[in-house]
Amino acid sequence: MESLLLFFAVLFLCCIFLSKISDKFGVPSLFIFLGIGMLAGSDGVLGVHFSDHEVAQNIGMIALIFILYASGLDTDFSAIKPVFGRGIILATLGVVLTALAIIPIAMILLDFSFLEAFLLGAIISSTDAAAVFAILKAKKISLKNNLSPLIELESGSNDPMAIFLTLTIIQMFSLGGSGSVYDWAQTLFMQFGVGILFGYVFGVGLPGIFNRLRLEISGLYPVFSIAWVLLLYTTCYKIGGNGYLAVYIAGIFINKKEFVHKKNLIGFHDGIAWAMQIVIFLILGLLVFPSELPQVALSAFVIGVWLMLVARPVGVFISLLFSKFSVNEKLFVSWVGLRGVVPIVLATYVYGADIAHANLIFNIIFVMVLLSIFIQGMSIGFAADKFRVKEALIDEPAQPVSSPLFKTTLHQATLFFGSKLIGKTIVQLDLPPEFLILLIQREKEYIKPTGSFVFAQNDILLIQCDDDTLYKEVVKKIIG
């Protein structure tokens, strides 16, 4: 056990230190994580033998839950709202069209049956938000015309559709290709309907629970959140919904509300998501046998180029047909469809089904993901320049010395017996951003309040609010 812990500790540290390459040169971190896993695997330097696809699949399932949950928590609903409809169409119809566009090239090049070719397309159809935005951030690229929220929404929400397609096609293999369009539609409605409903209910519910729970030990809030997301996923799955969609939707609605320890909780889940990405890419790197990849390299390269230049643009252009995005913007969205952890995890599912070309599909998917991360990931900056989608940076004029940076309209309020505010926390008040409680005096102690601060009788509040009318309305509403 000690040797195993040492092995993973060293690999984790190597991944983290080498991720600096991503920050400096724009090489995607996921590419580095995969490379380290491959070097440690059976054909690599360390020669660690690992070939248990079921274990990899189970680890991948758990990893995807927390990756999608963190992705939802990082999503600003107000930012994605203007492109919500287009993003959802791109994340659903776009995935289906991309998968369908892979079928002819896979049937011709690999001599696959229609179902096998469709399965390959379904597995590779989703994109990876983390890879895209890590590169955009590293290169300090800001996109115009709501492109960033569109890509963010699509990348975060298209995984459930790819998972649904993949598992449905695998089920058709086990049923000998039977199944009607009606059955597909019914399953799709059930999965997505239940997934959205559960995600909304659990997402709206958690902030309210946190604001009323008032745990003495702050470290228990992340533990509660972990249990909450696992409860959501498993309950939704048991009923027949799409658990992955549910956890992503829940994350978005949790982020909409203010609640105690929100900032710390989001940071915690960001760390968990990165840990999960490192774990799953190391596991998948160990799982693959690099000596087998040259046999499929040419086929994977051709299909990968077809995906980048034909299949993905077909899905994007048709999905955004009636949108206001320009041709250049649609071309950029097409190009930033990086593939990441989800396709490789889904590729492990083929081993548990009665599919003759399971190993071939896994290796082709693996090479296609590597190509996508490397070719598209390294060229995002060039594509942003080529398609002229960068947001122009405007230098703000310096503030004149005579213009004050801060206004000083301060007010004082005392919480007397019977005040409605006594016993409540700041996050329960849903205060407007212009109304700031700066300081609390409680007896002889001065307290800088946080979201979890609980008001008590005789507290004296120092409040900044420049609008006297707003100040009076808020004080009347919350203090009484």
VMD Tcl script that draws the C-alpha trace (Angstrom):
set ca {
  {0.00 0.00 0.00}
  {2.84 2.40 0.85}
  {4.43 1.76 -2.56}
  {1.10 2.43 -4.29}
  {0.63 5.68 -2.38}
  {4.19 6.73 -3.22}
  {3.58 5.91 -6.89}
  {0.47 8.08 -7.13}
  {1.98 10.88 -5.03}
  {4.95 11.16 -7.39}
  {2.71 11.03 -10.48}
  {0.39 13.68 -9.06}
  {3.28 16.02 -8.28}
  {4.76 15.46 -11.74}
  {1.41 16.34 -13.32}
  {1.09 19.52 -11.27}
  {4.65 20.73 -11.87}
  {4.53 19.91 -15.58}
  {1.19 21.73 -15.89}
  {3.30 24.89 -15.75}
  {4.17 24.05 -19.36}
  {0.51 24.61 -20.17}
  {0.60 28.05 -18.56}
  {3.76 29.06 -20.39}
  {3.45 27.46 -23.84}
  {-0.26 26.67 -24.12}
  {0.22 22.90 -24.19}
  {-3.04 21.46 -22.78}
  {-2.64 20.05 -19.27}
  {-4.70 16.99 -20.18}
  {-2.15 16.09 -22.85}
  {0.56 16.15 -20.17}
  {-1.50 14.03 -17.77}
  {-2.13 11.40 -20.43}
  {1.55 11.37 -21.40}
  {2.66 10.76 -17.82}
  {0.18 7.91 -17.48}
  {1.45 6.34 -20.71}
  {5.07 6.66 -19.58}
  {4.21 4.91 -16.33}
  {2.22 2.13 -18.03}
  {3.05 -1.31 -19.35}
  {4.95 -0.07 -22.41}
  {6.42 2.91 -20.57}
  {9.46 3.59 -18.40}
  {7.97 2.31 -15.12}
  {6.24 -0.68 -16.73}
  {3.20 -0.65 -14.44}
  {0.73 -3.22 -15.82}
  {-2.91 -2.20 -15.68}
  {-5.60 -3.66 -17.93}
  {-8.79 -3.68 -15.85}
  {-11.28 -1.79 -18.01}
  {-14.10 -2.20 -15.49}
  {-12.09 -0.49 -12.74}
  {-11.15 2.30 -15.16}
  {-14.81 2.66 -16.14}
  {-15.97 2.90 -12.51}
  {-13.28 5.43 -11.65}
  {-14.24 7.38 -14.76}
  {-17.91 7.41 -13.72}
  {-17.08 8.86 -10.30}
  {-14.66 11.36 -11.85}
  {-17.26 12.58 -14.35}
  {-19.78 13.24 -11.55}
  {-17.44 15.65 -9.78}
  {-16.00 17.18 -12.97}
  {-19.47 18.05 -14.28}
  {-20.60 19.27 -10.84}
  {-17.62 21.61 -10.58}
  {-18.24 22.75 -14.15}
  {-21.80 23.70 -13.18}
  {-20.60 25.51 -10.05}
  {-18.21 27.56 -12.18}
  {-20.96 28.52 -14.64}
  {-22.44 32.00 -14.28}
  {-26.12 31.68 -15.20}
  {-26.43 35.39 -15.98}
  {-23.60 35.04 -18.52}
  {-25.04 31.98 -20.31}
  {-28.65 33.21 -20.23}
  {-28.41 35.20 -23.53}
  {-27.15 32.09 -25.38}
  {-29.00 29.44 -23.39}
  {-31.24 28.27 -26.23}
  {-28.44 28.12 -28.81}
  {-26.12 26.40 -26.36}
  {-28.63 23.67 -25.54}
  {-29.33 23.05 -29.25}
  {-25.59 22.82 -29.88}
  {-25.16 20.46 -26.90}
  {-27.93 18.09 -28.08}
  {-28.61 18.34 -31.80}
  {-24.97 19.26 -32.45}
  {-23.79 16.08 -30.72}
  {-26.17 13.89 -32.73}
  {-25.18 15.53 -36.04}
  {-21.47 15.19 -35.24}
  {-21.92 11.49 -34.42}
  {-23.90 10.90 -37.62}
  {-21.28 12.69 -39.73}
  {-18.63 10.22 -38.49}
  {-20.58 7.18 -39.78}
  {-19.62 7.27 -43.50}
  {-15.86 7.74 -42.96}
  {-15.78 5.01 -40.27}
  {-17.70 2.55 -42.46}
  {-15.43 3.16 -45.46}
  {-12.10 3.35 -43.67}
  {-12.58 0.70 -40.95}
  {-15.14 -1.53 -42.66}
  {-17.45 -1.02 -39.67}
  {-21.15 -1.81 -39.62}
  {-23.57 1.12 -39.31}
  {-24.00 0.56 -35.55}
  {-20.26 0.27 -34.93}
  {-19.60 3.46 -36.90}
  {-22.43 5.25 -35.06}
  {-20.99 4.08 -31.74}
  {-17.57 5.49 -32.65}
  {-19.19 8.80 -33.58}
  {-21.26 8.93 -30.40}
  {-18.23 8.29 -28.18}
  {-16.15 11.06 -29.77}
  {-19.00 13.59 -30.12}
  {-18.66 15.57 -26.86}
  {-16.23 18.40 -26.13}
  {-14.18 19.37 -23.10}
  {-14.73 22.78 -21.49}
  {-11.80 22.52 -19.06}
  {-9.28 22.02 -21.85}
  {-10.60 24.97 -23.89}
  {-10.77 27.51 -21.09}
  {-7.45 26.50 -19.54}
  {-5.80 27.37 -22.86}
  {-7.79 30.58 -23.36}
  {-6.82 31.65 -19.85}
  {-3.16 30.72 -20.34}
  {-3.00 32.73 -23.57}
  {-5.10 35.57 -22.08}
  {-7.62 35.40 -24.92}
  {-10.95 37.17 -24.43}
  {-13.70 36.33 -26.93}
  {-16.37 38.70 -28.20}
  {-20.09 38.42 -28.90}
  {-20.99 35.89 -26.15}
  {-18.72 33.20 -27.64}
  {-17.21 32.31 -24.26}
  {-20.55 31.56 -22.53}
  {-21.76 29.66 -25.63}
  {-18.68 27.41 -25.63}
  {-18.86 27.07 -21.85}
  {-22.51 26.04 -21.87}
  {-22.12 23.65 -24.80}
  {-19.00 21.96 -23.43}
  {-20.49 21.55 -19.97}
  {-23.85 20.22 -21.12}
  {-23.06 18.07 -24.18}
  {-21.52 15.19 -22.21}
  {-24.94 13.81 -21.08}
  {-26.11 13.61 -24.71}
  {-22.94 11.78 -25.77}
  {-23.30 9.41 -22.82}
  {-26.96 8.77 -23.67}
  {-26.14 8.02 -27.32}
  {-23.24 5.74 -26.43}
  {-25.13 3.69 -23.84}
  {-28.20 3.45 -26.09}
  {-26.16 2.12 -29.02}
  {-24.35 -0.34 -26.74}
  {-27.75 -1.52 -25.51}
  {-28.82 -2.03 -29.12}
  {-25.82 -4.32 -29.61}
  {-26.94 -6.44 -26.67}
  {-30.49 -6.54 -28.07}
  {-29.29 -7.49 -31.54}
  {-29.95 -4.07 -33.08}
  {-33.61 -3.92 -32.07}
  {-35.28 -0.80 -30.75}
  {-37.56 1.73 -32.41}
  {-37.33 5.49 -32.81}
  {-40.24 5.72 -30.34}
  {-38.23 3.81 -27.72}
  {-35.27 6.15 -28.27}
  {-37.46 9.24 -27.95}
  {-39.16 7.92 -24.82}
  {-35.83 7.09 -23.16}
  {-34.37 10.46 -24.19}
  {-37.37 12.33 -22.76}
  {-37.19 10.37 -19.51}
  {-33.45 10.78 -19.08}
  {-33.32 14.48 -19.82}
  {-36.66 15.39 -18.24}
  {-35.88 13.67 -14.94}
  {-32.27 14.89 -15.07}
  {-33.25 18.54 -15.48}
  {-35.99 18.29 -12.82}
  {-33.73 16.64 -10.23}
  {-30.86 18.99 -11.03}
  {-33.09 22.03 -10.53}
  {-34.62 20.76 -7.26}
  {-31.27 19.76 -5.73}
  {-29.60 22.92 -7.05}
  {-32.20 25.29 -5.62}
  {-32.38 23.34 -2.37}
  {-28.71 23.26 -1.31}
  {-28.14 27.02 -0.70}
  {-31.25 27.21 1.49}
  {-30.15 24.17 3.50}
  {-26.65 25.61 4.00}
  {-28.02 28.98 5.15}
  {-30.18 27.29 7.79}
  {-27.86 24.46 8.80}
  {-25.33 26.61 10.70}
  {-22.79 23.87 11.33}
  {-20.24 24.67 14.00}
  {-17.48 22.96 11.99}
  {-17.02 24.70 8.62}
  {-15.16 21.68 7.21}
  {-18.41 19.72 7.23}
  {-19.96 21.88 4.51}
  {-17.82 20.35 1.70}
  {-18.57 16.88 3.13}
  {-22.28 17.68 2.96}
  {-21.87 18.89 -0.62}
  {-20.11 15.66 -1.66}
  {-22.89 13.56 -0.11}
  {-25.50 15.82 -1.75}
  {-24.12 15.41 -5.28}
  {-23.73 11.64 -4.86}
  {-27.31 11.41 -3.55}
  {-28.49 13.44 -6.54}
  {-26.66 11.30 -9.10}
  {-27.69 7.93 -7.68}
  {-31.33 8.89 -7.04}
  {-31.71 10.35 -10.51}
  {-30.06 7.29 -12.08}
  {-32.26 4.86 -10.15}
  {-35.42 6.60 -11.36}
  {-34.25 6.56 -14.97}
  {-32.88 10.08 -15.38}
  {-29.51 11.26 -16.64}
  {-27.45 11.70 -13.49}
  {-24.62 13.51 -15.28}
  {-26.98 16.16 -16.60}
  {-28.57 16.46 -13.16}
  {-25.30 17.23 -11.35}
  {-24.33 19.83 -13.98}
  {-27.73 21.56 -13.77}
  {-27.56 21.45 -9.96}
  {-24.16 23.15 -10.00}
  {-25.50 26.01 -12.15}
  {-28.48 26.68 -9.86}
  {-26.37 26.38 -6.70}
  {-24.06 29.08 -8.07}
  {-27.04 31.40 -8.70}
  {-27.68 31.87 -4.97}
  {-25.58 33.29 -2.17}
  {-24.95 30.98 0.78}
  {-22.50 30.47 3.61}
  {-18.97 29.38 2.63}
  {-19.89 29.60 -1.07}
  {-16.47 30.79 -2.22}
  {-14.65 28.11 -0.23}
  {-17.04 25.41 -1.45}
  {-16.56 26.31 -5.12}
  {-12.79 26.36 -4.63}
  {-12.96 22.97 -2.92}
  {-14.88 21.40 -5.80}
  {-12.53 22.97 -8.35}
  {-9.69 21.17 -6.58}
  {-11.66 17.92 -6.50}
  {-12.42 18.24 -10.24}
  {-8.76 18.76 -11.13}
  {-7.76 15.83 -8.91}
  {-10.35 13.69 -10.68}
  {-9.08 14.76 -14.10}
  {-5.51 13.89 -13.15}
  {-6.59 10.52 -11.70}
  {-8.69 9.48 -14.69}
  {-6.10 10.56 -17.25}
  {-3.36 8.74 -15.36}
  {-5.57 5.64 -15.18}
  {-6.42 5.85 -18.87}
  {-2.79 6.45 -19.72}
  {-1.90 3.30 -17.79}
  {-4.74 1.41 -19.49}
  {-3.60 2.03 -23.06}
  {-0.77 0.07 -24.65}
  {1.26 2.55 -26.74}
  {2.75 -0.30 -28.80}
  {-0.75 -0.92 -30.25}
  {-1.34 2.69 -31.30}
  {0.83 2.80 -34.46}
  {-1.45 0.15 -35.99}
  {-4.42 2.51 -35.81}
  {-2.56 5.82 -36.11}
  {-3.30 6.45 -39.80}
  {-7.00 5.56 -39.54}
  {-7.38 7.59 -36.35}
  {-5.60 10.55 -37.97}
  {-7.90 10.51 -41.02}
  {-11.06 10.21 -38.89}
  {-9.72 12.84 -36.51}
  {-9.15 15.32 -39.35}
  {-12.62 14.49 -40.70}
  {-14.03 15.22 -37.23}
  {-12.25 18.59 -37.02}
  {-12.89 19.77 -40.58}
  {-16.23 18.15 -41.48}
  {-18.21 16.43 -38.70}
  {-17.86 19.09 -36.01}
  {-18.53 22.04 -38.40}
  {-21.62 20.23 -39.74}
  {-22.99 19.94 -36.19}
  {-22.15 23.56 -35.35}
  {-23.39 25.22 -38.55}
  {-26.72 23.36 -38.60}
  {-27.30 23.89 -34.86}
  {-26.55 27.63 -35.16}
  {-28.30 28.00 -38.53}
  {-30.71 30.74 -37.44}
  {-28.44 32.40 -34.89}
  {-26.82 35.83 -35.22}
  {-23.30 34.41 -35.04}
  {-21.18 35.18 -38.09}
  {-19.51 32.55 -40.29}
  {-16.14 33.30 -38.69}
  {-17.61 32.85 -35.21}
  {-19.19 29.53 -36.17}
  {-15.86 28.40 -37.64}
  {-14.12 29.27 -34.38}
  {-16.74 27.40 -32.31}
  {-16.18 24.43 -34.65}
  {-12.43 24.54 -34.14}
  {-12.46 24.80 -30.34}
  {-14.40 21.53 -29.97}
  {-11.54 19.85 -28.11}
  {-12.05 16.26 -27.02}
  {-11.14 15.33 -23.46}
  {-11.76 12.83 -20.71}
  {-15.36 11.83 -21.57}
  {-14.68 10.08 -24.94}
  {-11.90 7.93 -23.47}
  {-14.04 7.00 -20.45}
  {-16.93 6.12 -22.77}
  {-14.55 4.04 -24.90}
  {-14.01 1.74 -21.90}
  {-17.73 0.85 -21.98}
  {-17.31 -1.04 -25.25}
  {-15.34 -3.77 -23.47}
  {-18.36 -4.76 -21.41}
  {-20.57 -5.21 -24.47}
  {-20.62 -7.82 -27.19}
  {-18.69 -5.69 -29.70}
  {-16.15 -7.38 -31.96}
  {-13.97 -4.29 -32.51}
  {-13.91 -3.09 -28.89}
  {-10.11 -2.79 -28.63}
  {-9.87 -1.12 -32.04}
  {-12.52 1.45 -31.06}
  {-10.76 2.22 -27.76}
  {-7.37 2.74 -29.41}
  {-8.81 4.90 -32.21}
  {-10.68 7.07 -29.70}
  {-7.52 7.42 -27.62}
  {-5.45 8.60 -30.60}
  {-8.23 10.94 -31.78}
  {-8.37 12.59 -28.35}
  {-4.59 13.03 -28.36}
  {-4.76 14.60 -31.83}
  {-7.61 16.91 -30.83}
  {-5.91 18.08 -27.64}
  {-2.59 18.64 -29.39}
  {-3.62 20.07 -32.79}
  {-6.68 22.07 -31.80}
  {-5.39 22.92 -28.34}
  {-2.11 24.31 -29.62}
  {-3.81 26.37 -32.32}
  {-6.64 28.08 -30.40}
  {-4.74 31.37 -30.24}
  {-4.03 31.24 -33.98}
  {-7.68 30.40 -34.70}
  {-8.90 33.33 -32.57}
  {-6.69 35.67 -34.62}
  {-7.53 34.03 -37.95}
  {-11.29 34.22 -37.43}
  {-11.08 37.66 -35.75}
  {-13.08 36.72 -32.66}
  {-10.81 38.26 -30.02}
  {-12.29 40.96 -27.84}
  {-10.44 44.22 -28.42}
  {-8.68 45.41 -25.27}
  {-9.59 49.00 -24.42}
  {-7.32 50.95 -22.11}
  {-9.39 52.70 -19.48}
  {-8.48 56.38 -19.09}
  {-6.82 57.19 -15.82}
  {-9.12 58.60 -13.14}
  {-8.52 62.29 -12.46}
  {-7.07 62.95 -9.04}
  {-10.05 65.12 -8.15}
  {-12.51 62.25 -8.78}
  {-12.93 60.08 -5.66}
  {-12.64 56.32 -6.14}
  {-15.05 55.58 -3.29}
  {-18.23 57.28 -2.12}
  {-18.65 57.77 1.58}
  {-22.38 57.65 2.23}
  {-22.41 55.72 5.50}
  {-25.35 54.87 7.74}
  {-25.71 53.39 11.21}
  {-28.50 51.08 12.34}
  {-29.13 49.33 15.66}
  {-30.93 46.01 16.05}
  {-33.38 46.54 18.90}
  {-35.57 43.89 20.54}
  {-38.03 42.44 18.03}
  {-35.95 43.24 14.92}
  {-36.60 40.84 12.04}
  {-32.85 40.58 11.44}
  {-32.01 38.96 14.80}
  {-31.01 35.31 14.37}
  {-30.51 35.57 10.62}
  {-27.33 35.43 8.54}
  {-26.25 37.90 5.85}
  {-26.70 35.40 3.00}
  {-30.34 34.92 4.00}
  {-31.08 38.60 3.32}
  {-30.47 38.61 -0.45}
  {-29.17 42.19 -0.24}
  {-28.77 44.35 -3.35}
  {-25.12 44.90 -4.35}
  {-25.43 48.64 -3.57}
  {-26.24 47.90 0.10}
  {-23.07 46.90 1.98}
  {-22.82 45.97 5.66}
  {-19.22 46.96 6.38}
  {-18.84 46.49 10.13}
  {-20.70 45.23 13.19}
  {-20.22 46.50 16.74}
  {-21.27 43.95 19.36}
  {-20.73 45.31 22.87}
  {-17.04 46.32 22.80}
  {-16.06 44.10 19.88}
  {-15.86 45.14 16.21}
  {-16.65 42.37 13.73}
  {-16.13 42.26 9.95}
  {-19.19 40.23 8.89}
  {-19.08 37.25 6.51}
  {-21.97 35.45 4.82}
  {-22.42 33.12 7.80}
  {-22.47 35.90 10.43}
  {-25.58 35.64 12.68}
  {-27.09 38.94 13.88}
  {-27.98 39.44 17.54}
  {-29.93 41.98 19.57}
  {-28.21 45.35 20.14}
  {-25.79 44.85 17.23}
  {-24.83 48.18 15.67}
  {-24.41 48.02 11.87}
  {-22.21 50.30 9.79}
  {-23.80 50.37 6.31}
  {-22.69 51.94 3.04}
  {-25.47 52.82 0.61}
  {-25.37 55.85 -1.69}
  {-29.07 55.71 -2.56}
  {-31.09 57.06 0.39}
  {-34.36 55.70 -0.98}
  {-32.88 52.21 -1.43}
  {-31.35 52.40 2.06}
  {-34.71 53.18 3.66}
  {-36.50 50.44 1.69}
  {-33.95 47.76 2.58}
  {-33.74 48.77 6.26}
  {-37.52 48.71 6.56}
  {-37.65 45.29 4.91}
  {-34.86 43.49 6.75}
  {-34.58 45.28 10.10}
  {-38.10 46.43 10.82}
}
mol new
graphics top color blue
foreach p $ca { graphics top sphere $p radius 0.5 }
foreach p [lrange $ca 0 end-1] q [lrange $ca 1 end] { graphics top cylinder $p $q radius 0.2 }
display resetview
